[in-house]
Structure formats: structure tokens, C-alpha cells
Amino acid sequence: MNAPGDIRILEIRTLRGPNRWTYPQVIEALVDIGALEDYPSNTLPGFVDRLVAWVPNLIEHRCSYGERGGFVRRLQEGTWPCHIMEHVTLELQNMAGMPGGFGKARETEERGVYKVIVSAYEEEIAKAALREARELLLAAIEDRPYDMAATMKRLRRMVDRRWLGPSTACIVQAAEERRIPITRLNEGNLVQLGHGAAQRRIWTAETDRTSAIAEGISKDKDLTKQLCASVGVPVPEGELVRDPSHAREVAESLGYPVVVKPYDGNHGRGVCTNLMTGEEVEAAYATALEEGSGVIVERFIPGYEHRLLVVAGRMVAAARGDLAFVVGDGRQTIQQLIDSQLNSNPLRGATEDSPLNPVRIDTAARLELARQGLSGESVLPEGQRVLIQRNGNVAIDCTDEVHPSTARLVALAARVVGLDIAGIDLVCEDVSRPLDEQGGAVVEVNAGPGLLMHLKPVEGSPRPVGAAIVDHLFPPGDAGRIPIVGVAGFRGTTEVTRLVAHLMRATGKRLAVASTDGLTVAGRVVRAGDSTGWNVARGLLMNRTVEAAVFENPPRVMAEEGLAYDRCLVGIVTSMDTEARFPELRIEAGDPVWGVLRTQVDVVLSEGTAVLNGDDAQVADMARLCDGHVILYARDGASPAIVAHRGTGRRATFARGRDLVLADSREELVLAGLLAGRDPDAVLPAAAAAWALGYAPDAIRAGIESFPAADAARAARADRAAQAASN
């Protein structure tokens, strides 16, 4: 059919923090569907079938019906392109390996122009998925071919290049489940968990508690063995060798079979096991040297490879390896059998999310085949079983089988090397029996171990290794948070921010403040002028010296960029402007602007407090949205909002003449004369915030009295003048 119109993406905006749509980062696209406004999906012949054939997982989208197949039902009943675009964008991201997400499509006041909002865990991937969704949608509408495989290849390549690896991602997911803040520090796997002085950092399975000295020791396999042996951890005898003839000499002194491996290699590369002759040893020497700076020859330990993960002195997961065999069919070569029987397994691959590596006929495999009188070009008789690889297949979960004495030994090995997180390689016949009964031994201690084998085992149950690492970094009750106060509203926010910051400095904490005044840390001006943008404010939370923070959040910045923090301990909203609108953001007066401002209340922690202006009905109405406590403030304690609020047992601050009153349903604390010569629109919310933070009434009084009244009044006047000019 002829296309009834086009779909144009007019602009894409990234809301990097909590916003009026949702908490995580999203992209907000302005999309014009033109004449397609008159063509819902049920009016386009064959469209639904083509779309679902290309993206079959759309059947899992529940949509407004709340059940599997709900979105497909909407397609069949008739829905519009931007709604479809939202779902397809999310599904393309999921298919490419990104986490699941949030999506919405909303009309604007201009006919045919919509906002499409979708989760953007990685901004560029989300934008690429949105553009691909547009192309796919148009192809389905116009009944023309679409190369879905090529699209997924492009997106998966982006995910491999730009998204977190599986080890880092599982730790991040565990942190998110504990509501610990997440900040990605680079395009790789360096991630900050927590804020300011309470933060920890990870890089895959290494943490900022991982000693550089311990990591260096773990790379020195000979020194590692010496340290382990010194505390009674069984290790194979062996020696660092200088050349092939020396390797042969050491092998003969140890007695065959032996293992030849790189002195500082990893991932099993260059390791040749069960070597039986001097010729094999000399050949293996060259292979090992290619993968490291030196070569070790050591006694061969019979049995299966195992990888045991130790976190904070405790074994938390274990995986067992298996031998890789092929079985002849009388037709295919060994190389062909490897490809058809081993590498065809979807669990094998070169990407980070594949628990098993592809099997290659490398030097170690050639030695193994040569020992059996074979090569990669040999054709095996039907039914003949041939060993290809002894190591590199560790992906069978055996955590529950590990003998307690072995669990203690591997924890000891990690401790003597000095690693907080370690992957311990050991070889034994049966991990459920003590090592000394079977001649088993620890063969390596590894820093920064891969976690995939424990997350996606070929057999057995996945293990919550990410949660174990997060619990190591953040004990129960510690969410990596510092006290954060956010101040939002259309009037008076700068002065409230100044006074709240003044009160918080009295605690002695190293305070950071981002406001229209500038950016300060511990009273030192870091940046002059308006510092309310997301990037500037976000930088404060990456500063490891910051122990508390105050953020001023102008509504326009909230609408344009989102908040710089995910949650706060206190959120203050001073005022609503019913006539405010942001036409360049397609946000009109009324509910849309109220929805922007309410974000400050949405992010208050359950143990936190929203401080709301009871004299502004629209602001006071935000109390119902708060997960935590609510303190209303007002110029008159007899106002209906304050009376009703106190009637529910909640707290309020209000003026009574020149006095400031802190009240709940039963009692009142009167700070006499505290409002004399001071702006109640600043003092009341600031005092409420200090009260919410647990400051004693005497401390609140002292803090407010030490804030220069003349300066405060002058600042308040300047603040009101500046905001009037901006409006």
C-alpha cells in the first residue's frame, strides 16, 4: 500500500535524573506523525501481522490491559504510531541485552505531535533503538522488507561496546535492589555505588577495597603458591623455568604428568595439562610464553577444575569444569565436529555474556590430539569419543557440594594473598570430600574474577554473587547515602537554600551546596553563578569528601534535565505558579507544571520528610504523594491546612506573631521572637527542614539567629526581584 504519511523525530531530550515521568534516566522524544494521526493500527492492512512477525516478543507486553498479549490486543483494536514506537523501542533494547524499562507516549497540544518517553539506561543505545523503531514501523506500515537481523546486530554491537559487562551489571542490579545510588563513572565498568563520602567504587569484580599489592601478588603465581603453602593451603609443587630445556629438567624432577602454564596469565590461556613427555613439555613452553612473561612447570593434579568465589572471607559460589569431547560420525573432521557439537551450543561465544568460550584447536588442544594420534583434520569413526580440551569449561554450579574444610581453605587462600574478592582455582576429583583425602590442591588465586559462570551456569542454580559483593561493601542498614536536602518551587528557593545550608554547616559535616548563588564545598566557592544544572550538581555527589548536600532545583531545570539525585532525606517545595509554562519544552500551564514540581516530593525517602507550603493549596496537596513524613509550614497556625494536618498526628511549623512554632498534634515548641526582622517564607521551611533532620529546637534557634538578618532580608529582596524578572 502507499504510505499514508511519515514519522519525523523532531528532537530528543535526555532527562538524566528523576523526572515527571519516572525515576531512572529516560529519553523524551518529540515525534510528529503527520497524516498518520488519521491511521490507527487497525486501519492498516497486514500491519499488525508484519510487526509481530518481526518483533514477536511484543506478545509479552501487557500494556493497559495488564495481561500477556495486552499490547497486541491494543494493536488489533487500533492504536497510534507513537504508542507503538514506544513499545518497539523498549523491546529492541531488551532484545539487544539491555534491562527492561519504562515507556509512555503522550499527545501535545499540536495535532499529530507526541512525546515518546522510554527508559535509557544507556543514552546512545536508547536513541539508536528509537530511530530503528521508526524505520521498522514505517516498513511495516508500507509493507516493504525490513532486515531485522541487521538491526539487532547493530544494536548488540552497541551494547557490547557501551553497556556494562555481566559481572558489573549483576553488582549494579543488586545495589539497585537495595536502593543504593548508582553512578557510572566512565563508558566502561567503573561504577560508583552510593554518594559522596559514603560511596564505594567497583570495576567489574574489583572494589576500592581490593588492594593493588594483593592484586600484584595474585599475578605472581609462584609467590602466591609460597604464601598459600605457608598457611597450610595445599598447592602443587612447581618451579619458575627459564627455557624449554629447564622446563624439561624440572618436569623430570617432579615426575610426570606435569602442567606447563604462564607465570602471569589468566582465563586458562596457554595452560597445557597432563603432559607426559619431555617433548610435550618443551612444546608447551612456547605456548605458555606467548600468554605471559614467564613459564611455570608444576605437578599435575588429577581431577576436575573448580572455581570458588570468595567474598569478604567467605566462599559464596562454586563451579565445576567438564572435559570437552566430540563423538565421531564417520564423515566430519574433528574441526567440523567441534563446530557442530561444541561451538554450536548457544552458551558458547566470544562475548562477555557467554558462560562458555568457543573451543579452538590451539597448541594445548593440538598436543592433546597428537597424544591420541590425531589432528584437527582427522575423520573419526562413528561413535569414537575423543578428548579435545581439559580446561576452560568451568560452568557447572556445585556450590552446595563444597566440603566445609575446602570452603575454609579457599577463604584462607584469599586472605593470605590479601584479596577482598578472589576467584580460587582448585583441582580435585570430588569437591564434596576434603582436599587432603584426594590429593587436591589450589592452583591459582585470581583478582577481579569473572562472575558469569555463577550467574549463568550450564547446569545448576545461579548464585546471588552480586548481592554478596554489595553486602560486603554496604553492611545491612547502609545504603551509601549522605543527607541530601532538595529545594524546589517558583519563589523563594534561593533564600531557603541559603538558610538551610547555614543550619546544616553547624553540624560540622563537610557540606556541598549547588544553587543559583553558585557551587560551594565546605564553604569554599568552587563555581560562581547559577550552578543548578544536572552536570554541575551531579559532580558534588561524586566528590568523596562531601558528607551532606543541599540542592536548589528550579522547575525549568527539573523539566529539562531531571534531578541530580535519585532520593533525598528532605524535599522542600515552596510554591506553585498556576500560570507558569515552558512552551519550548511543550509543557503547558496547570497539571503538567505541577507534575514537574511534584518530582521533588516523589524522591523523598521513606525515612525522609517532605516540607510543604501549607499556604499554597497545590503544594500542600503533594503531601499525598510522599513516601515519608510530611511537615507543613504556614504563616498562620490556625489555617485550615495546618489544623487538618496536625489533626492527623503530623508535624507543622508556623508563625504566631514574631514567634516561630514547632508543633505536632499534642504539643507546641515556641521559639519566641525568632521571626522578628526575618522573612518567614524562608525561616519557616528552613526550620522545618532542620527539625526533620533531627536538630534540637535550641540548635535551630542558634542557627537562625546566627544567620545575619540584614543580609537575609537583602538577599530575600534580591531573590524576589530576580525571580519576578525571570517570570
C-alpha positions in Angstrom: 0.0 0.0 0.0 1.1 3.6 -0.4 2.3 5.1 2.9 -0.3 7.5 4.3 2.4 9.6 5.9 5.8 9.9 7.6 7.1 9.8 11.1 9.6 12.5 12.0 11.6 12.7 15.2 11.8 16.4 15.8 14.1 16.4 18.8 15.4 14.0 21.6 16.0 15.2 25.1 17.7 13.2 27.8 16.3 13.5 31.4 19.2 12.1 33.3 17.7 12.0 36.8 14.2 11.6 38.4 11.7 13.5 36.4 8.0 13.9 35.9 7.7 10.6 34.1 9.7 8.2 36.3 12.8 7.8 38.5 15.6 6.5 36.2 17.1 8.2 33.1 14.8 8.4 30.1 14.9 9.9 26.6 12.0 12.2 25.7 11.4 12.4 22.0 9.2 14.9 20.2 7.7 13.0 17.3 5.4 14.2 14.5 3.3 11.5 12.8 1.6 13.9 10.4 -1.1 12.3 8.4 -0.7 9.0 10.3 -2.8 10.6 13.0 -5.8 9.5 10.9 -4.5 5.9 10.5 -4.6 3.9 13.8 -3.1 0.4 13.5 -6.3 -1.4 12.8 -6.8 0.6 9.6 -3.5 -0.6 8.1 -4.0 -3.9 6.3 -1.5 -6.6 7.4 0.4 -4.1 9.6 -0.1 -5.9 12.9 1.0 -9.3 11.5 4.1 -7.9 9.9 5.1 -6.0 13.1 4.6 -9.0 15.4 6.4 -11.3 13.0 9.5 -9.0 13.2 9.2 -8.4 16.9 7.4 -11.5 18.4 8.3 -10.6 22.0 5.7 -7.8 21.8 3.2 -10.6 22.8 4.8 -10.3 26.3 3.9 -6.6 26.6 0.9 -6.2 28.9 0.1 -2.6 28.2 -3.1 -1.1 29.7 -4.9 -4.5 29.9 -2.4 -5.7 32.4 -2.1 -9.2 30.9 0.2 -11.0 28.4 -0.9 -10.1 24.9 -2.4 -6.8 26.1 -0.4 -4.7 23.7 -1.1 -6.9 20.7 -4.8 -6.6 21.6 -4.4 -2.8 21.5 -2.8 -3.1 18.1 -5.7 -5.1 16.8 -8.2 -2.7 18.3 -6.4 0.3 17.0 -3.7 2.5 18.5 -1.4 5.2 17.1 2.2 5.1 15.8 3.9 6.8 18.8 2.4 4.3 21.2 3.7 1.6 19.0 7.0 3.3 18.7 7.4 3.4 22.5 6.8 -0.4 22.8 9.1 -1.3 19.9 11.9 0.9 21.2 11.7 -0.8 24.6 11.6 -4.2 23.0 14.6 -3.6 20.7 16.6 -2.5 23.7 15.6 -5.7 25.6 16.4 -7.9 22.6 19.8 -6.3 22.4 20.6 -7.2 26.0 19.6 -4.1 27.9 17.4 -4.1 31.1 13.7 -3.9 30.9 12.2 -0.4 31.1 9.6 2.3 31.3 7.7 3.8 28.4 4.9 6.3 27.7 3.5 8.2 24.7 1.6 11.4 25.3 -0.1 13.9 23.0 0.9 17.5 22.9 -1.3 20.5 22.1 -0.3 20.3 18.5 -2.2 17.7 16.5 -0.1 14.7 15.4 2.8 15.7 17.6 3.6 13.4 20.6 6.1 12.9 23.3 7.6 9.4 23.3 9.3 8.6 26.6 11.4 5.4 27.1 14.0 4.2 29.6 17.5 5.0 28.6 19.9 3.0 30.8 22.5 3.9 28.2 21.6 7.1 26.3 23.1 6.4 22.9 21.7 2.9 22.8 18.2 4.1 23.6 18.4 6.8 20.9 19.6 4.2 18.3 16.7 1.9 19.3 14.2 4.8 18.9 15.5 5.5 15.4 15.4 1.8 14.5 11.9 1.6 15.8 10.9 4.4 13.5 12.4 2.6 10.4 10.8 -0.7 11.4 7.4 0.9 11.9 7.4 2.6 8.6 8.5 -0.6 6.8 5.5 -2.4 8.5 3.1 0.4 7.5 4.4 0.5 3.9 4.6 -3.3 3.6 8.2 -3.3 2.5 11.2 -5.6 3.6 13.0 -4.9 6.8 16.3 -6.5 7.8 15.6 -7.3 11.5 18.8 -9.4 11.8 21.0 -6.5 10.7 19.2 -4.1 13.1 19.8 -6.5 16.1 23.4 -6.9 15.0 24.0 -3.2 15.1 22.2 -2.7 18.5 24.0 -5.7 20.1 27.3 -4.4 18.9 26.5 -1.1 20.6 25.5 -2.9 23.8 28.8 -4.9 23.8 30.7 -1.6 23.3 28.8 0.7 25.6 27.0 -1.2 28.3 28.2 -2.8 31.5 29.7 -6.3 31.4 27.7 -9.1 33.1 29.9 -9.1 36.2 29.5 -5.4 36.8 25.8 -5.4 35.8 24.9 -8.1 38.4 26.5 -6.0 41.2 24.7 -2.9 40.0 21.4 -4.7 39.9 22.0 -6.0 43.4 22.8 -2.4 44.5 19.6 -1.1 42.9 17.5 -3.7 44.7 18.9 -2.3 48.0 18.1 1.3 46.7 21.8 2.2 46.8 22.5 5.1 44.3 24.3 4.2 41.1 26.6 6.5 39.1 28.5 5.2 36.1 31.9 7.0 36.0 33.1 6.1 32.5 31.9 4.2 29.4 33.4 1.0 30.8 32.8 -0.8 34.0 33.9 1.7 36.6 30.8 2.4 38.7 30.2 4.4 41.9 27.8 3.0 44.4 26.5 5.5 46.9 27.0 9.2 47.2 29.8 11.5 48.4 31.8 10.3 51.4 29.5 7.2 51.8 30.4 5.9 48.3 32.2 2.8 47.2 33.6 2.1 43.7 33.7 -1.1 41.7 35.3 -2.1 38.4 33.9 -5.5 37.5 34.6 -7.7 40.5 37.2 -5.4 41.9 36.4 -2.8 44.5 38.1 0.2 46.1 38.9 -2.3 48.9 40.9 -4.5 46.6 44.5 -4.0 47.4 46.8 -3.2 44.5 49.6 -5.1 46.3 47.3 -8.1 46.7 46.4 -7.9 43.0 50.1 -7.9 42.1 50.7 -10.9 44.3 47.9 -12.8 42.7 49.6 -12.3 39.3 52.8 -13.7 40.6 51.8 -17.3 40.7 55.0 -18.6 42.3 54.7 -16.1 45.2 51.0 -16.9 45.6 51.8 -20.6 45.9 54.5 -19.8 48.5 52.1 -17.7 50.6 49.4 -20.3 50.4 51.7 -23.1 51.3 53.0 -21.1 54.3 49.5 -21.2 55.9 48.7 -24.8 55.0 46.8 -24.4 51.8 47.7 -27.4 49.6 49.4 -26.3 46.3 51.1 -28.3 43.6 54.9 -28.4 43.7 56.5 -26.5 40.8 59.1 -24.0 39.7 59.6 -21.0 37.5 61.6 -22.1 34.5 63.9 -20.0 32.2 63.9 -22.0 28.9 62.5 -25.2 27.3 65.4 -27.4 28.5 65.0 -26.1 32.0 61.3 -26.8 31.8 62.0 -30.4 30.8 64.5 -30.7 33.6 62.0 -29.5 36.2 59.3 -31.8 34.8 61.5 -34.8 35.2 62.4 -33.9 38.8 58.8 -33.5 39.7 57.7 -36.6 37.8 55.2 -36.9 35.0 52.5 -35.9 34.4 53.0 -32.1 34.7 51.4 -28.8 33.9 53.0 -26.0 32.0 51.4 -22.6 32.3 52.1 -18.8 32.0 53.7 -17.2 35.0 51.1 -14.4 34.9 48.4 -15.5 32.5 44.7 -15.6 33.0 41.5 -17.2 31.8 43.3 -20.5 31.3 45.1 -19.3 28.1 48.4 -21.0 27.4 47.8 -23.7 30.0 48.8 -27.3 29.0 47.9 -30.1 31.4 48.7 -33.7 31.9 51.9 -33.6 29.9 53.6 -37.0 29.8 56.9 -36.4 28.0 59.8 -34.0 27.7 58.9 -33.3 24.1 55.4 -32.2 25.2 56.8 -30.1 27.9 59.2 -28.3 25.5 56.4 -27.7 23.0 54.1 -26.4 25.8 56.8 -24.0 27.0 56.4 -21.9 23.8 52.6 -21.9 24.1 52.8 -20.6 27.7 55.4 -18.0 27.0 53.1 -16.4 24.3 50.5 -15.7 27.1 52.7 -14.4 29.9 56.1 -13.0 30.9 57.4 -16.3 32.2 56.6 -20.0 32.5 55.9 -22.3 35.4 56.1 -26.1 35.4 54.2 -27.8 38.2 52.9 -31.2 39.3 49.7 -32.3 37.6 46.8 -32.7 39.9 44.3 -35.3 38.7 40.6 -34.3 38.8 38.3 -31.6 37.6 38.8 -27.9 37.5 36.8 -25.8 40.0 36.4 -22.1 40.5 35.4 -21.0 44.0 34.4 -17.4 44.6 35.4 -15.8 47.9 33.9 -12.5 49.0 34.9 -10.9 52.3 36.4 -14.0 53.7 33.5 -16.3 52.8 33.0 -18.7 50.0 29.8 -17.7 48.2 29.7 -19.7 45.0 31.5 -22.6 43.3 31.5 -24.0 39.7 33.0 -27.2 38.3 34.5 -27.7 34.9 34.0 -30.5 32.5 36.1 -32.1 29.8 35.2 -31.2 26.2 34.7 -34.3 23.9 33.5 -34.8 20.4 31.9 -38.1 19.0 32.8 -39.2 15.5 30.2 -39.8 12.8 32.4 -41.3 10.1 32.1 -38.2 7.9 33.2 -35.0 9.6 36.7 -33.9 10.6 37.5 -33.2 14.2 37.4 -29.5 13.5 33.9 -29.9 11.9 32.8 -31.9 14.9 34.0 -29.2 17.2 31.9 -26.6 15.3 28.8 -28.8 15.1 28.8 -30.4 18.5 30.6 -27.9 20.8 30.6 -24.4 19.3 27.0 -24.6 18.2 26.0 -24.5 21.9 24.4 -21.1 22.4 26.1 -20.9 25.7 29.5 -20.7 24.0 30.6 -17.4 22.5 33.2 -14.7 22.4 31.0 -12.1 24.1 31.1 -11.3 27.8 27.6 -12.8 28.3 28.6 -16.3 27.2 29.4 -18.6 30.1 31.5 -20.9 27.9 34.2 -19.9 25.5 34.4 -21.3 21.9 36.6 -24.4 21.6 39.6 -23.8 19.4 42.3 -26.2 18.3 45.1 -24.2 20.0 48.5 -25.5 20.9 47.1 -27.3 24.1 44.4 -29.0 22.0 46.9 -30.0 19.3 49.1 -31.6 22.0 46.0 -33.4 23.4 45.1 -34.7 19.9 48.6 -35.6 19.0 48.8 -37.7 22.1 45.9 -39.6 20.7 47.5 -39.8 17.2 45.0 -37.3 15.7 44.8 -33.8 14.3 42.0 -31.4 13.5 41.7 -32.8 10.0 41.2 -36.4 11.2 37.9 -38.0 10.5 36.7 -40.1 13.4 34.8 -43.4 13.0 31.2 -43.3 14.1 30.9 -43.5 17.9 34.5 -42.8 18.7 34.8 -40.3 21.6 37.8 -38.0 21.6 39.0 -35.6 24.3 39.6 -32.1 22.9 40.1 -29.8 25.9 40.7 -30.4 29.6 40.3 -26.8 30.9 38.2 -23.7 30.2 34.8 -25.3 30.7 34.0 -24.3 34.3 30.3 -23.6 34.3 28.5 -26.3 36.3 27.3 -25.0 39.7 28.5 -27.1 42.6 28.2 -24.5 45.5 26.1 -26.8 47.7 28.6 -29.7 47.3 31.7 -28.0 48.6 33.1 -29.6 51.7 33.3 -27.1 54.7 37.0 -27.7 55.1 37.6 -26.7 51.5 35.5 -23.6 51.9 37.7 -22.6 54.8 40.9 -23.3 52.9 39.9 -21.1 49.9 38.9 -18.3 52.2 42.3 -18.6 53.8 44.0 -18.5 50.4 42.2 -15.2 49.6 43.1 -13.8 53.0 46.8 -14.7 52.8 47.1 -13.0 49.4 45.1 -10.1 50.7 42.1 -10.0 48.3 38.6 -9.0 49.4 37.2 -10.7 46.3 39.0 -13.7 44.8 38.4 -16.5 42.3 40.2 -19.5 43.7 41.0 -22.2 41.1 41.4 -25.7 42.6 41.6 -29.2 41.1 40.2 -32.3 42.8 38.2 -35.4 41.9 35.3 -34.7 44.3 34.7 -31.3 45.8 32.4 -32.8 48.4 35.4 -34.5 50.0 38.3 -32.9 51.9 41.2 -32.0 49.6 43.8 -33.9 51.7 41.9 -37.1 51.2 42.3 -37.0 47.5 45.5 -35.0 46.8 43.6 -31.9 45.6 45.2 -28.5 45.5 44.7 -24.8 45.0 46.4 -23.9 41.7 45.6 -20.2 41.3 44.3 -17.2 43.3 42.8 -14.6 40.9 41.9 -10.9 41.5 38.9 -9.5 39.6 37.3 -12.9 38.9 34.6 -13.2 36.3 31.2 -13.9 37.7 29.3 -15.2 34.7 29.9 -18.9 35.5 28.0 -18.3 38.7 25.3 -16.1 37.2 24.5 -18.3 34.1 25.8 -21.9 34.9 25.3 -24.5 32.2 23.9 -26.8 34.9 22.6 -26.0 38.4 21.3 -22.8 40.1 22.5 -19.3 39.6 24.1 -17.8 42.7 23.5 -14.2 44.0 27.1 -13.2 43.8 26.3 -9.6 43.0 24.3 -9.3 46.3 27.2 -10.9 48.2 29.6 -8.2 46.9 27.2 -5.4 47.6 26.7 -6.7 51.2 30.4 -6.7 51.6 30.6 -3.1 50.6 27.5 -1.9 52.4 26.5 -3.8 55.6 22.8 -4.1 56.4 21.3 -0.7 57.0 23.9 1.1 55.0 22.6 2.4 51.7 25.6 4.5 50.8 23.7 7.7 51.3 24.6 11.1 52.7 21.9 13.6 54.0 20.5 15.5 50.9 18.1 18.4 51.1 16.4 19.5 47.8 14.6 22.8 47.5 12.1 23.4 44.7 9.5 25.9 43.9 8.8 29.1 41.8 9.6 31.6 44.6 11.9 32.0 47.5 14.1 28.9 46.8 17.4 30.6 46.8 16.9 32.2 50.2 15.6 28.9 51.6 18.6 27.1 50.3 21.0 29.7 51.8 19.4 29.3 55.3 19.1 25.5 55.2 22.8 25.4 54.2 23.7 27.7 57.1 21.9 25.5 59.5 23.5 22.3 58.2 27.0 23.7 58.4 26.6 24.0 62.1 26.7 20.2 62.3 30.4 20.2 61.3 29.7 18.0 58.2 31.5 18.8 55.0 28.6 20.4 53.2 28.2 20.9 49.5 25.7 23.4 48.1 24.5 23.8 44.5 22.2 26.8 43.9 21.7 29.9 41.8 24.3 31.5 44.0 27.0 29.1 42.9 28.7 25.9 43.9 30.4 25.6 47.3 32.1 22.8 49.2 32.8 23.2 52.9 32.3 27.0 52.5 34.7 27.3 49.6 33.4 28.7 46.3 34.1 26.2 43.6 32.0 27.8 40.9 30.3 31.3 40.8 27.0 31.9 39.3 24.0 29.7 38.6 25.0 26.1 39.4 21.7 24.3 39.3 22.3 22.3 36.1 22.3 18.5 36.3 26.0 18.0 35.4 27.3 20.6 37.9 25.1 19.4 40.8 25.8 15.7 40.0 29.5 16.3 40.3 29.0 17.1 44.0 27.8 13.6 44.7 30.9 12.1 43.1 33.1 14.1 45.5 34.4 11.7 48.1 34.8 14.4 50.7 31.2 15.6 50.7 29.3 14.5 53.8 26.0 16.3 53.2 24.4 18.4 50.3 21.8 21.0 49.6 20.4 21.4 46.1 18.3 24.2 44.7 16.1 22.9 41.9 14.4 25.5 39.6 11.3 24.0 37.9 12.7 24.6 34.4 15.9 22.7 35.2 13.8 19.9 36.7 11.7 19.7 33.5 14.7 19.9 31.1 17.2 17.6 32.8 15.7 15.9 35.9 17.1 15.9 39.4 20.8 15.3 40.1 20.0 12.8 42.9 17.8 9.7 43.0 16.4 10.2 46.5 16.7 12.8 49.3 16.3 12.9 53.0 14.4 16.2 52.9 12.5 17.7 50.0 11.1 21.3 50.3 8.5 22.7 47.9 7.9 26.5 48.4 5.4 27.5 45.8 3.4 26.7 42.7 2.7 29.1 39.8 -0.5 28.1 38.1 0.3 30.3 35.1 3.8 29.0 34.6 4.5 27.2 31.3 7.6 26.0 29.4 6.5 26.2 25.8 9.9 25.3 24.4 9.6 22.0 26.3 6.0 21.5 25.3 4.9 21.8 28.9 1.8 23.9 29.4 0.3 25.6 32.4 -1.5 23.6 35.1 -1.1 19.9 35.7 2.0 19.4 33.5 3.9 22.0 35.5 2.6 20.7 38.8 3.8 17.2 37.6 7.3 18.6 37.2 7.4 20.2 40.7 6.0 17.1 42.4 9.1 15.2 41.5 10.8 16.8 44.5 8.3 15.1 46.7 8.3 11.8 44.8 12.0 11.3 45.6 11.8 11.7 49.4 13.0 8.6 51.1 10.6 6.5 53.2 12.5 7.6 56.3 12.7 11.2 55.0 10.4 14.2 55.1 8.7 16.5 52.6 8.4 20.1 53.8 5.5 21.7 52.0 4.0 25.2 52.0 0.5 24.8 53.6 -0.5 28.3 52.4 -0.3 27.0 48.8 -3.1 24.5 48.2 -1.5 22.9 45.2 1.8 22.4 47.1 0.0 21.1 50.2 -1.8 18.6 48.0 1.6 17.0 47.2 1.6 15.5 50.8 -0.4 12.5 49.5 2.5 11.6 47.1 5.2 11.4 49.8 6.6 8.0 50.8 8.0 9.5 54.0 6.8 12.0 56.6 5.3 15.5 55.8 5.8 18.8 57.7 3.5 21.6 56.5 4.5 25.2 57.2 2.3 28.3 57.1 2.2 31.9 58.2 -0.8 31.2 60.4 -1.2 28.1 62.7 -5.0 28.5 62.6 -5.1 27.9 58.8 -7.4 25.0 57.8 -4.5 23.2 56.2 -2.3 23.3 59.3 -5.2 22.4 61.6 -6.2 19.4 59.5 -2.6 18.3 59.1 -1.9 18.4 62.8 -5.2 16.5 63.3 -3.6 13.5 61.6 -0.8 13.5 64.1 1.7 15.1 61.8 4.1 18.0 62.4 3.9 21.6 61.3 5.8 24.9 61.6 4.0 28.2 61.6 4.2 31.8 62.7 2.5 33.3 65.7 3.3 37.0 65.6 7.0 37.2 65.9 7.3 33.7 67.3 8.2 30.5 65.4 6.2 27.4 66.5 7.2 23.8 66.0 4.1 21.7 66.6 2.5 18.3 66.3 -0.9 17.1 67.3 -0.2 17.3 71.1 2.3 20.0 71.9 4.0 23.1 70.7 7.6 24.3 71.0 7.7 28.1 70.8 10.9 29.8 69.6 10.0 33.2 70.9 10.9 36.3 68.8 12.7 34.3 66.2 10.8 35.8 63.2 11.4 39.3 64.3 13.1 41.1 61.3 13.3 37.9 59.3 11.5 36.6 56.3 9.0 33.9 57.4 8.8 32.5 53.9 12.5 31.4 54.3 12.7 30.8 58.1 9.6 28.6 58.3 10.6 25.9 55.7 14.3 26.1 56.8 13.3 25.5 60.4 11.0 22.6 59.3 13.9 21.1 57.3 16.2 21.3 60.3 13.6 19.8 62.5 13.1 16.9 60.0 16.9 16.3 60.1 16.7 15.9 63.9 18.1 19.2 65.1 17.1 20.2 68.5 15.0 23.4 68.9 17.9 25.2 70.6 20.1 24.4 67.7 17.5 25.6 65.2 17.2 28.9 67.2 21.0 29.4 67.4 21.4 28.6 63.7 18.7 31.1 62.6 19.9 33.8 64.9 23.5 33.5 63.6 22.2 34.0 60.0 22.6 37.8 59.5 19.1 39.2 59.4 20.1 42.3 57.4 21.9 40.1 54.8 18.9 37.7 54.8 16.4 40.5 54.2 18.6 42.0 51.4 19.1 38.6 49.8 15.4 37.8 50.0 14.5 41.1 48.2 17.1 40.5 45.5 15.9 36.9 45.2 12.3 38.0 44.7 13.3 40.7 42.2 15.3 38.2 40.2 12.5 35.7 40.1 10.0 38.3 39.1 12.2 39.4 36.2 12.6 35.8 35.0 8.8 35.3 35.1 
